[in-house]
Amino acid sequence: MRHLIIGVLIAALLAGCAPWIGIEKISPGMSKAEVFQHMGKPDSASGSGNQEYFWYRPLNRPWERYYIHLVNGKVESYGPLGSDQELQ
């Protein structure tokens, strides 16, 4: 029983170390379809003209938020909210 508890605690600690989203697979120049393939549908989105913003929250870190900024349907920038994103 003790080993089970220790194993569960270690798994919980490791699960909390990295967000459970595919942001590490995103790179500049990717298409919107590629973003959806890696990330799924965003939690929220906005945009106008040729610009779009997608926001995602990791399931294991609901207090964090990540953005992806697309211009003309291609990734221009991305990262954790609070980094050098442009907000409208």
N, C-alpha and C positions, 0 to 999 in steps of 0.2 A: 504494500500500500504506500509506503514511504517513497519508493522509487517512482511510482505512478504520479504522486504529487510533485515530486521534483521534476519529472519529465514534462508535466503539464506547465509548470512554472517556467521552465526553460523555453518551451515552445511559445508561450505567451510573450516572453521577453523578446524572442527573436522575431516574432510576428509584428511587434510594435516598432521594430527598427527601420523598416522601409515601407513607404506607402504602397498599397495594393492597386496601383494603376500603372499603365504602360508609358508614363511620361519619358522614361529613359529610352524608349524606342522611337521617340519623335525627333526629327531633325529638320533644319531649315530647307525649304523647297518641297517638302512633302505635300501631296494633294489632300484635299478634304476627305476623299474616300479612304486614303491611307491612314489619316488620323482616326477616322471612325473605325477602321479595321483594328487598330491597335488599342484605342481608348474606349470605343463604344460611344453611345450617345452622351452628349454633355449634360451635366446637371442644369446648366443654364447657358443661354447664348444671346448675343446681341450683335448688331452691326448695321452699317448703312453704306450705300455705294459699293465700293469694291473691298470693304474691310469687314471682317467678322471676328468676334471673340467667342471662345468656348471656355467654360469654367467647369472644373471637375473637383470632387472631394473624394479622397481615399476612404474606403469603408473602415479601415482600422485607425484613421486619424481624421475624424469629422471636423476638427477645428482647423485643419489645413485646407488650402484651396490652391489649385493650379490653373493657370490660364494657357491658352493657345491663341495666338493672334495670326489670322490669315489675311493676306492681301492678294487680290486677284485669284483666290482659290488655292494659294500656296502658303505654307507656314513661313511666317516672317520672324516670329519670336515665340518663346514659350518658357514656362518655369513656374516657380512658386509665386503666388500672389505676394506682392511686396518687393519683388525684384524689379528689374527695369521695364515693366510692362507699361503700356499706354492705356489709361482708362478714359472713357468718354464722359 
